[in-house]
Amino acid sequence: MKNLLFKTLLLAPALLFVMTSCGQNDDDPAPGNPGNPGGNNSNVWLIPQGEVLDGGPGKDGIPSIDSPKFSDVSQISFLQPGDLVLGVKVGEEVRAYPHPILDWHEIVNDNLNGKQIAITYCPLTGTGTGWERDVNGGTTTFGVSGLLYNTNLLPYDRNTNSNWSQMLLKAVNGRLAGTEIETYPLVETTWQTWKAMYPGSKVMNTNTGFSRNYGNYPYGSYRTNHDQMLFPISPDDNRLPRKQRGLGVIANEKAKFYPFDQFDAPVAVQQDDFQGMNLVIVGSKPQNFMAAYQRSLPDGTVLEFSAVESTGNAVVMKDNEGNEWNFFGEAVSGPRKGAWLPPTDSFIGYWLAWGAFYPGVEIF
């Protein structure tokens, strides 16, 4: 995959809740059965079609946000300190997208500092990714197909009606099947940590154009009950609790999982090797963030990193050359100020998803 920033409840009650809140069409397939493939007529899938399930609300039954509105950090009052947000930085533009909104909409189509970006979030796998909306020579928006694979979101692009796998980062059905999505690195953390690191950023507000109770999590105890599943997964890897959160790094169709338990410090840095990449993983279980970057620079330099516990300028690590880096992988001081670490395809999610999509995934 390519990353653009460097280049520039029980089942029935839960389904009933989502259907009544988001709307259900009588022509939609029954929940739990394979449905019309996101509105296109292609029967060719790169994933097992029999495991593609209808989530209930139908295509666009969970509406994407296509004209997001933003407020200053100081104007946001609906978020609690422990609520999670997804943050992105493109140039000098920094924005946060709160989970309490994404839980209800799953996709936000945005324009960030001239870049076309889609924030995709799956509440059932806890995974959030940033996608380039310039696809196959044209700009598109993404919507919620209403279909799931291994309980994970399958977005569709509105230009071709192709269905995409969020966890596999590629189109799995339709005209663009096999096309890999280009990504922007996101950082997921709590509202409390985000406010401290980026007090001058913009935050998506609840002026979405839809009537939703953004103070209410729509899936009950799902995110804390490791036994509760709304849809099946295969394989169901029991090496870790299903809802344990951690960062997964993807390369060459393989993945490595970094649990938060390995970053139980105000800020911790781990250096690792995976699929030929020299990695630095910076994270904090107390502050609830984790990110992974490559340590090898285009000029051949391989940097050595250590943790920085100050949140000034969102600095979380420093290197052996005297550069200081924020958690987006940007040098904010030192001889390489303004440079970016080569990114990875990586994002935080529940263990259940990493174990299902990447069987035998290595655990750090």
C-alpha positions in Angstrom: 0.0 0.0 0.0 1.1 3.6 -0.5 0.8 6.3 2.0 0.3 9.9 0.7 1.3 12.1 3.6 4.9 11.1 3.1 4.5 11.8 -0.6 3.0 15.2 0.2 -26.0 -6.3 23.5 -27.1 -9.3 21.8 -27.3 -9.6 18.1 -31.1 -8.9 17.7 -31.3 -5.8 20.0 -28.2 -4.3 18.5 -29.4 -4.8 14.9 -32.9 -3.5 15.8 -31.3 -0.4 17.3 -29.2 0.3 14.2 -32.1 -0.4 11.8 -34.5 1.9 13.6 -32.0 4.7 14.0 -30.6 4.6 10.5 -33.6 3.3 8.5 -34.3 0.0 6.8 -35.7 -0.6 3.2 -38.1 -3.5 2.8 -36.1 -4.5 -0.3 -32.9 -4.9 1.6 -31.6 -8.5 2.2 -32.2 -10.0 5.6 -29.5 -9.3 8.2 -26.8 -11.9 8.3 -27.3 -13.0 4.7 -25.1 -12.1 1.7 -26.6 -9.0 0.0 -26.5 -7.3 -3.3 -22.8 -6.4 -3.6 -23.0 -2.7 -2.6 -25.2 -1.9 -5.6 -23.0 -3.2 -8.4 -23.7 -6.3 -10.5 -20.3 -7.9 -10.2 -20.3 -11.4 -8.7 -16.5 -11.5 -8.7 -15.2 -11.1 -5.1 -11.6 -11.3 -3.9 -12.9 -12.4 -0.5 -15.2 -15.3 0.1 -18.6 -14.1 -1.1 -20.4 -16.4 1.3 -18.8 -14.6 4.2 -19.9 -11.2 3.0 -22.9 -10.4 5.3 -25.6 -7.8 5.2 -25.3 -5.7 8.4 -29.0 -4.6 8.4 -29.4 -0.9 7.5 -28.7 -1.4 3.8 -26.7 0.6 1.4 -26.2 4.2 2.8 -28.6 3.2 5.6 -25.7 4.4 7.8 -25.1 7.8 6.1 -21.7 9.1 5.4 -20.9 12.8 6.3 -20.1 14.5 3.0 -20.0 18.1 4.3 -18.4 18.0 7.7 -18.4 21.1 9.9 -15.7 22.0 12.3 -15.2 24.1 15.5 -12.3 25.2 17.5 -11.2 22.9 20.4 -12.4 25.5 22.9 -15.9 25.4 21.4 -16.4 21.6 21.7 -18.6 20.6 24.7 -20.1 17.3 23.7 -16.9 15.2 24.2 -15.8 13.5 27.5 -12.1 13.3 28.4 -11.9 9.6 27.6 -13.8 9.8 24.3 -11.6 8.8 21.3 -10.8 10.9 18.3 -9.0 10.3 15.0 -6.5 13.0 14.2 -4.9 13.9 10.9 -2.3 16.5 9.8 -1.8 17.6 6.2 0.6 20.5 5.9 -0.3 22.9 8.7 -3.9 21.8 8.8 -4.8 19.6 11.8 -8.3 18.1 12.3 -9.9 15.6 14.7 -12.9 13.4 14.0 -14.6 12.2 17.2 -15.6 8.5 17.6 -19.0 9.5 19.1 -19.9 10.9 15.6 -18.1 8.2 13.6 -19.9 5.5 15.5 -23.1 6.7 13.8 -21.7 7.6 10.4 -18.5 5.5 9.8 -17.3 7.6 6.8 -16.5 11.3 6.5 -15.6 12.7 3.1 -13.4 15.8 3.6 -11.0 18.2 1.8 -8.0 18.9 3.9 -5.5 21.5 2.8 -6.4 20.8 -0.8 -6.2 17.0 -0.3 -9.2 14.8 -0.9 -9.5 12.5 2.1 -12.0 10.0 3.5 -12.0 9.0 7.2 -13.3 5.5 7.4 -14.2 4.0 10.8 -15.6 0.6 11.7 -17.2 0.5 15.3 -17.3 -3.3 15.2 -13.5 -3.7 14.7 -12.5 -0.4 16.2 -10.4 0.5 13.1 -10.0 4.0 11.7 -8.1 4.8 8.5 -7.5 7.8 6.2 -8.1 7.2 2.5 -7.2 9.2 -0.6 -10.4 10.1 -2.6 -8.6 10.6 -5.9 -8.9 7.0 -7.2 -8.3 5.7 -10.7 -8.0 9.1 -12.3 -11.0 10.7 -10.7 -12.2 12.1 -7.4 -14.9 10.1 -5.6 -16.6 9.9 -2.3 -17.0 6.8 -0.2 -20.3 5.5 1.3 -21.3 2.7 3.7 -22.3 -0.3 1.6 -24.2 -2.0 4.4 -22.1 -5.1 4.0 -19.5 -6.6 6.3 -16.7 -9.1 6.0 -15.2 -10.5 9.2 -17.5 -8.0 11.0 -15.5 -5.2 9.3 -16.8 -2.2 7.2 -16.9 -2.6 3.4 -17.0 1.0 2.0 -18.0 1.5 -1.6 -16.9 4.3 -3.9 -19.6 6.3 -5.6 -17.8 6.6 -8.9 -17.8 2.9 -9.8 -19.8 1.2 -7.0 -16.8 -1.0 -6.3 -16.7 -2.4 -2.8 -13.6 -2.0 -0.7 -12.2 -3.8 2.4 -11.2 -1.4 5.1 -8.9 -3.9 6.8 -7.3 -5.1 3.5 -7.0 -1.5 2.1 -8.1 -2.5 -1.4 -11.2 -3.0 -3.6 -12.5 -6.5 -3.3 -15.5 -6.4 -5.7 -16.5 -4.4 -8.8 -14.7 -2.6 -11.5 -11.8 -1.6 -9.3 -11.3 -5.1 -7.7 -7.6 -5.5 -6.7 -6.9 -1.7 -6.6 -5.0 -0.7 -3.5 -6.1 2.4 -1.7 -3.6 5.2 -0.9 -3.7 6.2 2.7 -3.0 9.1 5.1 -1.6 8.3 8.6 -4.1 8.9 11.4 -3.4 9.1 15.1 -6.1 7.8 17.5 -6.1 9.1 21.0 -8.4 10.4 23.7 -10.1 13.8 23.7 -8.0 14.7 26.8 -4.7 13.9 25.1 -5.7 15.6 21.8 -6.7 18.8 23.5 -3.3 19.0 25.3 -1.3 18.2 22.1 -3.3 20.2 19.5 -5.3 23.0 21.3 -5.3 25.0 18.1 -6.8 22.3 15.9 -10.3 22.0 14.4 -12.7 19.3 15.5 -15.7 17.9 13.6 -18.8 19.0 15.4 -22.3 17.6 15.7 -23.7 19.9 13.0 -23.9 16.9 10.6 -27.3 17.4 9.0 -28.6 14.2 10.7 -30.5 13.7 14.0 -28.5 11.3 16.1 -27.8 11.0 19.8 -24.1 11.5 19.7 -23.8 11.2 23.4 -25.0 7.6 23.2 -22.8 4.7 22.0 -25.0 2.6 19.7 -23.6 -0.8 20.5 -24.2 -1.2 24.2 -21.4 -3.1 26.0 -19.9 -4.4 22.7 -16.5 -2.7 23.0 -15.8 -3.9 26.5 -17.5 -7.4 26.5 -14.9 -9.7 24.9 -17.5 -12.5 24.4 -20.1 -10.3 22.7 -20.0 -10.6 18.9 -22.7 -9.3 16.5 -21.3 -11.1 13.4 -19.0 -14.1 13.0 -15.3 -13.9 12.3 -12.9 -16.5 10.8 -10.5 -17.4 12.2 -11.3 -16.4 15.8 -7.8 -16.2 17.2 -7.9 -16.7 21.0 -4.3 -15.7 21.8 -5.5 -12.4 23.1 -8.9 -11.1 24.2 -11.1 -10.2 21.2 -11.6 -6.5 22.1 -8.0 -5.8 23.2 -6.8 -2.8 21.3 -3.4 -2.4 19.7 -1.7 -1.1 16.6 -1.3 -3.3 13.5 1.3 -2.7 10.9 0.7 -4.2 7.4 3.3 -5.0 4.8 3.4 -7.5 1.9 -0.1 -8.8 2.9 1.2 -9.7 6.4 0.6 -7.9 9.7 2.3 -7.5 13.1 0.3 -6.5 16.2 1.6 -4.2 18.9 -0.6 -4.4 22.1 -1.0 -1.3 24.2 0.3 -3.3 27.2 3.8 -3.0 25.7 3.6 0.8 26.0 2.6 1.2 29.6 4.5 4.5 30.2 3.8 8.2 29.8 5.5 7.8 26.4 7.3 4.6 25.2 9.3 4.0 22.1 10.0 0.5 20.7 12.3 -0.1 17.7 11.6 -3.2 15.6 12.0 -4.9 12.3 9.2 -6.2 10.2 9.1 -7.3 6.5 12.4 -5.6 5.8 11.4 -2.3 7.4 13.2 -0.7 10.3 10.4 0.6 12.5 9.9 2.9 15.4 6.7 2.5 17.3 5.8 5.3 19.7 2.9 4.9 22.1 1.4 5.4 25.5 -1.2 3.3 27.2 -1.9 6.1 29.8 -2.4 8.7 27.0 -4.0 6.2 24.7 -2.1 6.6 21.4 0.2 4.6 19.2 1.8 5.2 15.8 4.4 3.4 13.7 6.9 4.9 11.2 10.0 3.7 9.3 13.4 4.7 10.8 15.2 4.4 7.4 15.2 7.7 5.6 15.4 8.2 1.8 19.1 9.4 2.1 20.0 6.0 3.7 20.2 7.3 7.3 18.7 4.9 9.9 17.7 6.9 13.0 17.8 5.8 16.6 14.9 7.0 18.7 14.0 7.5 22.4 10.9 8.7 24.1 10.1 12.3 25.1 7.4 12.7 27.8 6.6 16.4 27.2 3.5 17.1 25.1 4.8 20.5 24.0 4.3 20.8 20.2 3.0 17.2 20.5 6.6 16.0 20.7 6.8 12.4 21.7 10.3 11.2 20.6 13.8 12.4 19.7 16.6 10.9 17.7 20.3 10.5 17.8 20.8 13.6 15.5 18.9 15.9 17.9 15.7 16.1 16.0 12.3 16.1 17.9 9.3 14.4 16.4 5.6 14.7 17.0 3.2 11.7 16.9 2.4 12.3 13.2 6.1 11.5 12.4 7.0 15.1 11.6 10.2 16.7 12.8 9.3 19.9 14.7 12.8 20.9 15.7 16.4 20.0 14.9 18.4 19.7 11.7 15.6 17.8 9.9 12.8 20.2 11.0 9.9 19.9 8.5 10.8 16.4 7.4 8.5 13.5 7.8 9.4 9.9 8.7 8.4 7.4 5.9 5.0 6.1 7.0 3.6 2.7 7.3 0.2 1.2 6.6 -0.9 0.9 10.3 -3.8 1.7 12.5 -5.3 0.8 15.8 -8.0 -1.8 16.1 -9.4 -4.7 18.1 -7.4 -7.9 18.2 -10.4 -9.8 16.8 -10.0 -8.0 13.5 -6.2 -8.4 13.2 -6.4 -12.1 14.0 -9.2 -12.7 11.5 -7.8 -10.7 8.5 -4.2 -11.7 9.0 -4.2 -15.4 10.2 -1.1 -16.1 12.3 -0.4 -12.4 12.8 2.8 -11.9 14.8 2.4 -10.3 18.2 5.1 -8.0 19.4 
